[in-house]
Amino acid sequence: MKLECLGAGQEVGRSALLLKGKENILLDYGLKLNPASSDVDPEGDVFLSKTEYPKKIKDPLHAIVLSHAHLDHSGAIPYLYKQSLQTPLFLTPPTLDLSNLLWEDTIKIAKITGNDAGFKPQDIITANDSAYYLDYKKQIQITPNTKVTFYDAGHVVGSVISVVEQENQKVMYTGDFRGSESQMFRGYDKKLPAVDYLITETTYGVENHRDRKEQEKLFTTEILETLENGGSVILPAFAIERSQELISILAKYKINNVPIYLDGMSKKATMIFSQYPEFFTDFKSFKKAVEKVEFVKNRKKRDKVINKQCIIISTAGMLEGGPALGYIKELGADPKNRIILSGYQVKGTNGYRLEQTGKLLIDGKSYQPRAKVTKHSFSAHAGRDEILELIKRVNPRKVICVHGDKKVTNDFKEELKRIGIDAVNPQNGETIELQ
């Protein structure tokens, strides 16, 4: 077999890896969102207008395996179905539901900004018609020569670590995975099989996360201090997983003395999360937490929200779009207020700019909020030691390091080599022999 890196090679974004053997199996096909000049829709929301696709697939496809619904893994899947491709798509039910949410939003944004989404509503329908659900820990023959087994990745609802078996070789693909327990999920399934080859994300391949409970306490302390001083808190957050995690943390620490509002795509994503209780460690607690949150349904409601002392959870997590920018514009001038970033900020994005310089772009103009700006990472990705732990568990002959910046993937590869593990960090377009 061979592995062709079509995306996520020495970069974070547009994950796409093609296993080439007797049959060709595609692992993810996502988009990379790049910082660009922003466009404004009639409701005042700002959206990112520039995207990059993975490299085109030149070989026939026999199956597609989708690890989870985040846009950098799922975003370009409908593009594959433009020619009425009937290749089967294997995933979990929540992954398809969340992916549909993102695919439909991609088309919506393209219409607003006058750009080409790369696919049409009919392509989404074709992708859905081609979808097959797989359960965790049940090996399935997906093609005449290929078997696949899903394991819980603990990253978001329905996320999977995949083991593909073909030609007497076992190849594991982590997608994105979480090493430790969060408010909602247990982390990845530790009962993984030994494999011949491991394709692993390395987003945090050179650093470990701060202790989760310590992080939560610092985060909630800042919120309480802000509220006690009469300020409001803006929590820009990724729609899928991070918004729901923040809702759960606020409930755990009983921060409910002011209204908590949820805005942007997070609303629909939260409703989808709520449809899959079996994926949660404690769904009853999550359900109660969501019931304490008020959804912001329109611009009129937003105007009322900004005149109240409150906590606002709103897309987008990197401030490249969504209602969060509008809230910062309205509330950012008051030094009593606080903006808390809660996740990975890609270099060049508005979130990265705000984190590094205290400034960001709103409506194409530089804006420096007087509100306090802090960051607490509640990443759903594994840290360095957690990735090393997974490698030790599955004991592969070779590790392929992807989904990390160039320096990170290279440094992690070199660390593996120093401890006697064969490892590579391919560039996009590079093919690796698996033998």
Wavefront OBJ file of the C-alpha trace (Angstrom):
o trace
v 0.000 0.000 0.000
v 0.878 3.656 -0.371
v -0.316 6.771 1.426
v -0.755 9.990 -0.535
v -0.948 13.175 1.519
v -3.508 15.434 -0.171
v -3.922 17.829 2.760
v -2.859 18.458 6.399
v 0.777 17.874 5.409
v 2.868 20.200 7.610
v -0.212 22.354 8.176
v -3.381 22.502 10.254
v -6.399 22.296 7.964
v -7.808 20.556 4.861
v -7.131 17.028 6.149
v -7.134 14.546 3.265
v -5.195 11.290 3.088
v -5.531 8.638 0.403
v -4.678 5.007 1.122
v -3.794 3.413 -2.203
v -3.752 -0.353 -2.604
v -6.054 -2.943 -4.133
v -8.690 -0.373 -3.313
v -8.310 3.353 -2.677
v -9.703 4.586 0.634
v -9.947 8.328 1.299
v -9.570 9.471 4.909
v -11.291 12.868 5.297
v -11.477 15.689 2.754
v -11.598 19.045 4.498
v -11.142 22.742 3.876
v -8.488 25.158 5.048
v -9.820 28.535 6.071
v -7.315 31.286 5.390
v -7.307 34.809 6.737
v -8.727 37.145 4.117
v -10.500 40.443 3.753
v -13.927 39.959 5.240
v -17.324 40.559 3.747
v -20.423 41.728 5.587
v -23.906 40.260 5.228
v -27.163 42.251 5.638
v -27.440 41.126 9.286
v -24.020 42.548 10.103
v -22.233 39.199 10.396
v -18.719 38.980 8.980
v -17.625 35.856 7.169
v -14.310 34.505 5.947
v -14.201 34.583 2.165
v -11.072 32.613 1.281
v -10.690 28.824 1.426
v -8.244 26.204 0.175
v -9.160 22.694 -0.936
v -6.961 19.607 -0.657
v -5.117 18.406 -3.726
v -7.361 16.809 -6.335
v -7.800 13.060 -6.377
v -6.515 11.517 -9.600
v -7.218 7.875 -8.734
v -10.581 6.092 -8.615
v -12.137 6.090 -5.139
v -13.616 2.945 -3.603
v -14.648 4.358 -0.210
v -14.505 7.519 1.909
v -14.078 7.427 5.689
v -14.919 10.632 7.578
v -13.445 11.000 11.080
v -15.661 13.849 12.313
v -17.591 16.932 11.275
v -15.170 19.828 11.756
v -14.802 21.824 8.554
v -11.079 21.113 8.178
v -11.943 17.404 7.925
v -15.398 17.323 6.346
v -15.762 20.608 4.468
v -14.874 19.458 0.944
v -16.726 16.112 0.980
v -19.672 17.405 -1.143
v -17.143 18.602 -3.722
v -16.337 14.916 -4.368
v -19.968 14.265 -5.295
v -20.213 16.974 -7.965
v -20.059 14.363 -10.714
v -22.761 12.203 -9.069
v -20.033 10.044 -7.586
v -21.533 6.992 -5.891
v -18.548 6.175 -3.685
v -19.816 5.041 -0.253
v -19.202 7.424 2.639
v -18.644 5.796 6.060
v -19.195 7.794 9.241
v -21.364 8.035 12.379
v -24.888 9.546 12.471
v -23.941 12.709 14.427
v -21.010 13.300 12.079
v -23.390 13.398 9.117
v -25.854 15.689 10.911
v -23.145 18.149 11.958
v -21.482 17.994 8.539
v -24.778 18.843 6.852
v -25.008 21.908 9.107
v -21.556 23.064 8.004
v -22.044 22.213 4.310
v -25.312 24.151 4.143
v -23.712 27.101 5.921
v -20.826 27.054 3.437
v -23.290 27.499 0.571
v -25.114 30.245 2.476
v -21.886 32.170 3.098
v -20.809 31.755 -0.536
v -24.077 33.338 -1.707
v -23.696 36.267 0.682
v -20.083 36.948 -0.277
v -20.502 36.257 -3.986
v -18.040 33.358 -3.936
v -18.236 29.801 -5.198
v -18.771 27.221 -2.445
v -17.313 24.536 -4.706
v -20.498 22.461 -4.528
v -24.275 22.827 -4.715
v -27.204 21.628 -2.561
v -27.645 18.632 -4.882
v -24.078 17.521 -4.095
v -24.938 17.504 -0.385
v -27.971 15.341 -1.176
v -25.782 12.933 -3.163
v -23.306 12.728 -0.276
v -26.160 11.902 2.112
v -27.525 9.265 -0.247
v -24.052 7.680 -0.292
v -23.673 7.626 3.511
v -23.418 4.457 5.594
v -23.307 4.455 9.389
v -20.787 2.413 11.349
v -20.880 1.678 15.086
v -17.909 1.783 17.404
v -15.881 -1.416 17.815
v -17.638 -3.343 15.052
v -15.415 -4.366 12.172
v -17.170 -3.936 8.819
v -16.165 -5.098 5.335
v -16.654 -1.808 3.472
v -15.295 -3.079 0.104
v -14.268 -6.537 -1.176
v -10.686 -6.109 0.105
v -11.015 -3.588 2.937
v -12.283 -3.738 6.523
v -12.791 -0.770 8.838
v -13.287 -0.500 12.591
v -14.292 2.714 14.367
v -13.186 3.639 17.888
v -14.350 6.609 19.936
v -11.936 9.535 19.453
v -13.451 11.575 22.302
v -13.057 14.773 20.252
v -16.650 15.736 19.413
v -19.959 13.870 19.259
v -19.500 10.958 16.837
v -15.761 11.454 16.199
v -13.775 8.328 15.380
v -10.317 6.824 15.280
v -10.349 4.494 12.251
v -8.476 1.238 11.689
v -8.350 0.278 8.016
v -7.280 -3.293 7.160
v -6.166 -4.127 3.643
v -3.528 -6.470 2.182
v -2.800 -7.913 5.657
v -1.844 -4.437 6.905
v -3.517 -2.416 9.639
v -3.481 1.368 9.271
v -4.835 3.579 12.059
v -5.945 7.153 11.413
v -6.613 9.232 14.521
v -8.396 12.145 12.877
v -8.557 14.581 15.799
v -8.629 12.939 19.222
v -8.872 14.014 22.852
v -6.578 12.427 25.404
v -8.260 13.393 28.660
v -11.804 13.588 29.984
v -13.798 16.787 29.477
v -17.138 17.951 30.827
v -18.891 15.995 28.075
v -16.648 13.147 26.883
v -14.355 10.494 28.351
v -11.548 10.992 25.873
v -10.477 8.452 23.265
v -11.053 4.707 23.677
v -7.847 3.389 25.264
v -8.554 -0.188 24.195
v -7.017 0.151 20.750
v -5.420 -2.658 18.735
v -1.787 -2.848 17.680
v -1.321 -1.611 14.110
v 1.334 -1.562 11.410
v 1.054 2.136 10.576
v -0.290 5.102 12.503
v -1.394 8.381 10.918
v -1.724 10.815 13.802
v -2.659 14.441 14.301
v 0.124 16.507 15.909
v -1.633 19.838 16.480
v -0.079 20.041 19.956
v 2.842 17.713 19.273
v 5.362 19.858 21.163
v 3.311 21.022 24.140
v 1.069 19.705 26.878
v -2.178 21.241 28.031
v -2.532 22.811 31.448
v -4.372 20.659 33.983
v -8.048 20.768 33.020
v -9.450 21.557 36.461
v -6.866 24.281 37.021
v -7.793 25.784 33.655
v -11.496 25.720 34.490
v -10.931 27.441 37.841
v -8.864 30.242 36.297
v -11.452 30.668 33.554
v -14.435 30.835 35.906
v -12.562 33.108 38.353
v -12.046 35.659 35.555
v -15.719 35.476 34.631
v -16.859 35.975 38.225
v -14.489 38.913 38.745
v -15.784 40.567 35.579
v -19.402 40.106 36.626
v -18.715 41.413 40.147
v -17.238 44.565 38.601
v -20.398 45.094 36.567
v -19.006 43.871 33.249
v -20.194 41.398 30.623
v -18.225 38.479 29.176
v -17.909 37.600 25.486
v -16.826 34.020 24.750
v -16.021 33.606 21.028
v -16.217 29.860 20.442
v -16.196 27.175 17.764
v -19.758 26.101 16.998
v -19.070 22.370 17.241
v -17.798 21.151 20.651
v -16.293 24.306 22.176
v -19.575 26.178 22.625
v -21.143 23.113 24.232
v -18.090 22.617 26.468
v -18.296 26.211 27.709
v -22.006 25.798 28.470
v -21.159 22.706 30.532
v -18.347 24.438 32.444
v -20.532 27.412 33.340
v -23.163 25.026 34.701
v -20.625 22.957 36.643
v -19.377 26.054 38.495
v -22.934 27.377 38.937
v -22.279 30.653 37.116
v -25.874 31.632 36.549
v -26.283 34.962 38.339
v -26.594 36.727 34.950
v -28.253 35.591 31.699
v -26.201 33.294 29.446
v -26.841 33.727 25.721
v -25.883 31.488 22.814
v -25.608 32.944 19.303
v -24.532 31.896 15.806
v -24.245 28.392 14.405
v -23.638 27.129 17.947
v -27.417 27.071 18.440
v -28.115 24.430 15.794
v -24.966 22.491 16.701
v -26.087 22.334 20.335
v -29.470 20.937 19.303
v -27.735 18.241 17.247
v -25.481 17.366 20.205
v -28.629 17.004 22.304
v -29.993 14.342 19.951
v -27.192 11.892 20.804
v -27.186 11.250 24.572
v -25.325 7.944 24.175
v -22.089 9.780 23.346
v -21.991 11.741 26.621
v -20.521 10.780 29.971
v -23.388 12.577 31.744
v -26.087 13.660 29.327
v -28.551 14.683 32.061
v -26.109 17.332 33.302
v -25.547 18.581 29.757
v -29.280 18.805 29.110
v -29.805 20.816 32.312
v -26.935 23.129 31.362
v -28.447 23.824 27.928
v -31.852 24.558 29.478
v -30.277 27.461 31.401
v -29.025 29.091 28.193
v -31.113 31.453 26.078
v -30.742 31.277 22.287
v -30.376 34.557 20.382
v -32.606 34.111 17.346
v -32.334 37.393 15.454
v -30.771 40.842 15.204
v -33.521 42.407 17.321
v -32.651 40.048 20.172
v -28.950 40.879 19.785
v -29.732 44.545 20.267
v -31.395 43.694 23.581
v -28.548 41.427 24.688
v -25.887 44.123 24.381
v -27.819 46.315 26.812
v -27.746 43.690 29.579
v -25.021 42.455 31.868
v -24.560 38.902 30.654
v -22.360 36.125 29.321
v -22.407 35.670 25.537
v -21.167 32.501 23.825
v -20.978 33.155 20.095
v -19.326 31.975 16.908
v -16.727 32.280 15.534
v -13.877 30.809 17.574
v -11.092 32.563 15.639
v -13.123 35.759 15.136
v -13.009 35.403 11.363
v -16.778 35.724 11.215
v -20.043 35.242 13.042
v -21.949 37.383 15.554
v -18.987 37.463 17.997
v -17.470 40.345 16.021
v -20.653 42.369 16.383
v -20.670 41.847 20.145
v -17.029 42.923 20.406
v -17.776 46.032 18.359
v -20.667 46.955 20.658
v -19.203 45.933 24.025
v -15.450 46.112 23.465
v -15.110 49.808 24.333
v -16.013 49.237 28.006
v -12.959 48.267 30.118
v -15.260 46.530 32.608
v -16.078 43.897 29.969
v -13.924 40.899 29.076
v -13.262 38.842 25.919
v -12.020 35.299 26.578
v -10.573 33.218 23.737
v -10.926 29.499 24.351
v -9.154 27.650 21.557
v -6.441 27.336 18.941
v -5.895 30.528 16.948
v -4.402 29.967 13.492
v -1.653 32.451 12.647
v -3.035 35.390 10.670
v -6.637 35.068 11.854
v -8.467 37.779 13.757
v -8.267 35.699 16.923
v -4.501 35.328 16.570
v -4.187 39.050 15.865
v -6.211 39.926 18.966
v -4.236 37.496 21.119
v -0.856 38.802 19.956
v -1.482 42.540 19.474
v -4.711 43.385 21.272
v -6.208 44.504 17.939
v -8.461 42.897 15.325
v -10.249 43.778 12.105
v -13.946 44.616 12.129
v -15.622 45.705 8.894
v -12.153 45.911 7.338
v -10.903 48.427 9.914
v -8.459 47.970 12.773
v -10.166 47.995 16.154
v -8.541 47.876 19.609
v -11.013 46.938 22.325
v -10.574 48.429 25.776
v -12.190 45.345 27.268
v -9.766 42.903 28.873
v -8.626 40.104 26.550
v -7.469 36.754 27.937
v -7.141 33.197 26.698
v -7.810 29.807 28.253
v -7.306 26.816 25.999
v -9.978 24.147 26.318
v -8.613 22.255 23.362
v -10.284 19.031 22.270
v -6.954 17.868 20.805
v -4.456 15.603 22.524
v -1.284 17.156 23.915
v 2.266 15.898 23.341
v 2.318 13.282 26.106
v -1.137 12.027 25.163
v -0.087 11.488 21.548
v 3.008 9.615 22.754
v 0.794 7.493 24.998
v -1.424 6.498 22.059
v 1.652 5.617 19.981
v 2.889 3.386 22.780
v -0.507 1.667 22.999
v -0.741 0.754 19.304
v 2.994 0.088 18.749
v 3.212 0.891 14.998
v 6.151 0.177 12.684
v 5.920 3.708 11.333
v 4.203 6.923 12.424
v 2.989 9.482 9.884
v 2.725 12.925 11.527
v 0.075 15.216 10.022
v -2.320 18.013 11.016
v 0.312 20.210 12.656
v 2.395 23.218 11.667
v 5.595 22.497 9.739
v 7.877 23.026 12.740
v 5.627 21.061 15.086
v 5.329 18.015 12.817
v 9.077 18.057 12.180
v 10.014 18.413 15.864
v 7.597 15.657 16.873
v 8.935 13.388 14.111
v 12.495 13.973 15.321
v 11.498 13.228 18.906
v 10.007 9.912 17.805
v 13.183 9.042 15.938
v 15.284 9.770 19.021
v 13.328 7.170 20.971
v 13.642 4.610 18.189
v 10.330 5.032 16.346
v 10.343 5.366 12.553
v 8.429 8.533 11.672
v 7.799 10.929 8.785
v 6.002 14.259 8.341
v 4.957 14.358 4.666
v 4.287 17.488 2.673
v 1.102 17.855 0.660
v 1.506 15.932 -2.586
v 4.019 13.479 -1.127
v 3.430 9.707 -1.319
v 4.755 7.281 1.318
v 5.346 3.581 0.799
v 3.660 1.367 3.409
v 5.445 -1.966 3.264
l 1 2 3 4 5 6 7 8 9 10 11 12 13 14 15 16 17 18 19 20 21 22 23 24 25 26 27 28 29 30 31 32 33 34 35 36 37 38 39 40 41 42 43 44 45 46 47 48 49 50 51 52 53 54 55 56 57 58 59 60 61 62 63 64 65 66 67 68 69 70 71 72 73 74 75 76 77 78 79 80 81 82 83 84 85 86 87 88 89 90 91 92 93 94 95 96 97 98 99 100 101 102 103 104 105 106 107 108 109 110 111 112 113 114 115 116 117 118 119 120 121 122 123 124 125 126 127 128 129 130 131 132 133 134 135 136 137 138 139 140 141 142 143 144 145 146 147 148 149 150 151 152 153 154 155 156 157 158 159 160 161 162 163 164 165 166 167 168 169 170 171 172 173 174 175 176 177 178 179 180 181 182 183 184 185 186 187 188 189 190 191 192 193 194 195 196 197 198 199 200 201 202 203 204 205 206 207 208 209 210 211 212 213 214 215 216 217 218 219 220 221 222 223 224 225 226 227 228 229 230 231 232 233 234 235 236 237 238 239 240 241 242 243 244 245 246 247 248 249 250 251 252 253 254 255 256 257 258 259 260 261 262 263 264 265 266 267 268 269 270 271 272 273 274 275 276 277 278 279 280 281 282 283 284 285 286 287 288 289 290 291 292 293 294 295 296 297 298 299 300 301 302 303 304 305 306 307 308 309 310 311 312 313 314 315 316 317 318 319 320 321 322 323 324 325 326 327 328 329 330 331 332 333 334 335 336 337 338 339 340 341 342 343 344 345 346 347 348 349 350 351 352 353 354 355 356 357 358 359 360 361 362 363 364 365 366 367 368 369 370 371 372 373 374 375 376 377 378 379 380 381 382 383 384 385 386 387 388 389 390 391 392 393 394 395 396 397 398 399 400 401 402 403 404 405 406 407 408 409 410 411 412 413 414 415 416 417 418 419 420 421 422 423 424 425 426 427 428 429 430 431 432 433 434 435
